[in-house]
Amino acid sequence: MRTCLTLVVLSVAASWFAARAGLCQEHGKHHSPAEMNRQFSKPDLDVAEFIRRFESDSRDIFVARRQIVDAVGLRQGMAVADIGAGTGLFTFSFAEQVGPKGQAYAVEIAPAFLSYIEKQARERRLENIKAVRASQDSTNLAANSIDLAFVCATYHHFEHPKNVLASIHRALRREGRLVVIDFDLRKDSSAFVREHARGPKEVYFREISAAGFRPLESKAQVGLKDNFFAVFERKEPEGSSASGQGGK
């Protein structure tokens, strides 16, 4: 019996590795999250160059930025975390959406981006923006502190998605939402998407579901070509009697 079980396990493992190898071969060269993230730790990070790259009409996320902000569905007084805030493209819009009684957290691993966002927040008189330095294991957000977590063009950068998702789950209040926008890896995807996506969206969705989230149907019309738009709701751990505050 043990011999048969061992053979089954080895067969399944072999099939998994073969499928993974086939996926890599089909989609070409792939950059690992660690490789992509190395640039963000540089003390001389050129923020202006990233503004040109991130805030460009060549990115469908930038082109559809207004539809995305509307689709997220923020309200006055809510607390939102822009995880992987980058140059603050969405942070500043979110801060305006939630108003002075709300809170917008700019969560980033790159100190240069955080410094830029803080400077811009002062210049724009957006006093409800707070910068939070994250790590590859945690958003470093306080427990029960946000109504919505927004992860745009960042999920494929997670080196330890299980740990980061756990920290997002802790930070969200009861029935809080998680919005994820990331590369939609398909057979017709561009070379850039094939090089940077860690896998098809179904891989991400399984990880997110395993971390304690349930998918929500979104009726929002967001015109994205290279990316998917997905919404999830925080589930309470089984047996939990937590009564965290809901969305404002």
Backbone hydrogen bonds, N-H to C=O, Kabsch-Sander energy under -0.5 kcal/mol:
donor,donor_aa,acceptor,acceptor_aa,energy
5,L,1,M,-2.5
6,T,2,R,-2.7
7,L,3,T,-2.2
8,V,4,C,-2.2
9,V,5,L,-2.5
10,L,6,T,-2.7
11,S,7,L,-2.3
12,V,8,V,-2.6
13,A,9,V,-2.7
14,A,10,L,-2.5
15,S,11,S,-2.2
16,W,12,V,-2.3
17,F,13,A,-2.5
18,A,14,A,-2.3
19,A,15,S,-2.5
20,R,16,W,-2.4
21,A,17,F,-2.4
22,G,18,A,-2.3
23,L,19,A,-2.2
24,C,20,R,-2.4
25,Q,21,A,-2.4
26,E,22,G,-2.5
27,H,23,L,-2.5
28,G,24,C,-1.1
31,H,195,E,-3.5
36,M,32,S,-2.2
37,N,33,P,-2.4
38,R,34,A,-1.1
39,Q,36,M,-0.5
40,F,37,N,-1.3
41,S,37,N,-0.5
41,S,38,R,-1.1
42,K,39,Q,-1.1
45,L,42,K,-1.3
47,V,45,L,-1.2
50,F,46,D,-1.5
51,I,47,V,-2.3
52,R,48,A,-1.8
53,R,49,E,-1.7
54,F,50,F,-3.7
55,E,51,I,-2.5
56,S,54,F,-1.0
59,R,56,S,-2.0
60,D,58,S,-0.5
63,V,59,R,-2.1
64,A,60,D,-2.2
65,R,62,F,-1.4
68,I,64,A,-2.5
69,V,65,R,-2.3
70,D,66,R,-2.1
71,A,67,Q,-2.5
72,V,68,I,-1.9
73,G,69,V,-0.9
73,G,70,D,-0.6
74,L,69,V,-0.6
77,G,98,V,-3.3
78,M,75,R,-1.9
80,V,103,Q,-2.8
81,A,148,L,-2.4
82,D,80,V,-0.5
82,D,105,Y,-3.2
83,I,81,A,-1.1
83,I,150,F,-2.5
84,G,82,D,-0.6
84,G,107,V,-3.0
85,A,82,D,-0.7
85,A,107,V,-2.0
88,G,85,A,-2.2
92,F,88,G,-2.0
93,S,89,L,-0.5
94,F,90,F,-2.9
95,A,91,T,-2.4
96,E,92,F,-1.5
97,Q,93,S,-2.0
98,V,94,F,-2.6
99,G,95,A,-1.1
102,G,99,G,-1.8
103,Q,78,M,-2.0
104,A,128,N,-3.1
105,Y,80,V,-3.0
105,Y,103,Q,-0.5
106,A,104,A,-0.5
106,A,130,K,-2.5
107,V,82,D,-2.3
107,V,105,Y,-0.8
108,E,106,A,-0.5
108,E,132,V,-2.3
114,L,110,A,-1.8
115,S,111,P,-2.5
116,Y,112,A,-2.0
117,I,113,F,-2.6
118,E,114,L,-2.5
119,K,115,S,-2.1
120,Q,116,Y,-2.6
121,A,117,I,-2.6
122,R,118,E,-1.9
123,E,119,K,-2.2
124,R,120,Q,-2.3
125,R,122,R,-0.8
126,L,121,A,-2.7
127,E,125,R,-1.0
129,I,126,L,-1.0
130,K,104,A,-2.4
132,V,106,A,-2.9
134,A,108,E,-3.3
134,A,132,V,-0.6
135,S,138,S,-2.8
144,N,170,R,-2.7
145,S,142,A,-0.9
145,S,171,A,-1.5
146,I,171,A,-2.4
147,D,79,A,-3.0
148,L,79,A,-1.5
149,A,177,R,-2.6
150,F,81,A,-3.1
151,V,149,A,-0.5
151,V,179,V,-3.0
152,C,83,I,-0.6
152,C,150,F,-0.6
153,A,151,V,-0.5
153,A,181,I,-2.9
154,T,181,I,-0.5
157,H,154,T,-2.2
158,F,154,T,-0.5
158,F,155,Y,-1.6
160,H,136,Q,-0.5
163,N,160,H,-0.6
164,V,160,H,-2.1
165,L,161,P,-3.0
166,A,162,K,-1.7
167,S,163,N,-1.8
168,I,164,V,-2.0
169,H,165,L,-2.6
170,R,166,A,-2.0
171,A,167,S,-1.8
172,L,168,I,-1.8
173,R,146,I,-2.7
174,R,245,Q,-0.6
176,G,173,R,-2.4
177,R,147,D,-2.1
178,L,232,F,-2.7
179,V,149,A,-3.0
180,V,178,L,-0.5
180,V,230,A,-2.8
181,I,151,V,-2.6
182,D,228,F,-1.1
184,D,226,D,-2.8
185,L,183,F,-1.0
186,R,184,D,-0.5
189,S,186,R,-1.5
194,R,190,S,-2.3
195,E,191,A,-1.9
196,H,192,F,-1.5
197,A,193,V,-2.8
203,V,200,P,-1.7
204,Y,200,P,-1.0
205,F,201,K,-2.7
206,R,202,E,-1.9
207,E,203,V,-1.8
208,I,204,Y,-2.6
209,S,205,F,-2.6
210,A,206,R,-2.3
211,A,207,E,-1.0
212,G,209,S,-1.6
213,F,208,I,-0.9
214,R,233,E,-2.5
216,L,231,V,-3.0
219,K,217,E,-0.5
222,V,220,A,-0.9
223,G,221,Q,-0.6
224,L,222,V,-1.9
228,F,182,D,-2.6
230,A,180,V,-2.4
231,V,216,L,-0.6
232,F,178,L,-2.6
233,E,214,R,-3.0
234,R,176,G,-3.1
235,K,212,G,-2.9
240,S,237,P,-2.3
